[in-house]
Amino acid sequence: MKQQVWWLPAILLTTKLSAWIIGPVIIGLFVGKWLDNKYHSEPWLFLLSMGVAFIFSMFGLVKNALNEYKKIEVIDKELLKK
């Protein structure tokens, strides 16, 4: 049986959570700037798109964190049975 390196799950979790922060912010940045240029509404549509990106990021972060806590609880229950 091949053993998994101990730090790999931590790196993967960090990468997932970082992507939930960076991804929506970058998309919100470009969409907001584009909308402001198209409708000449500087800076309101930019601020609105950044607000939506923030809410989307928080939703993704909380969802992923809760999933990880559930995984940890399952592992803890399995270890307690042994």
GIVEN-V265288 format. One record per run of one state. SS is the DSSP state (H for helix, E for strand, L for the rest). FROM is the first residue (numbers start at 1). TO is the last residue. Records with the same first field share a line. If there is no record, write none. Layout:
# GIVEN-V265288
SS: FROM-TO + FROM-TO
This chain:
# GIVEN-V265288
L: 1-7 + 40-43 + 82-82
H: 8-39 + 44-81
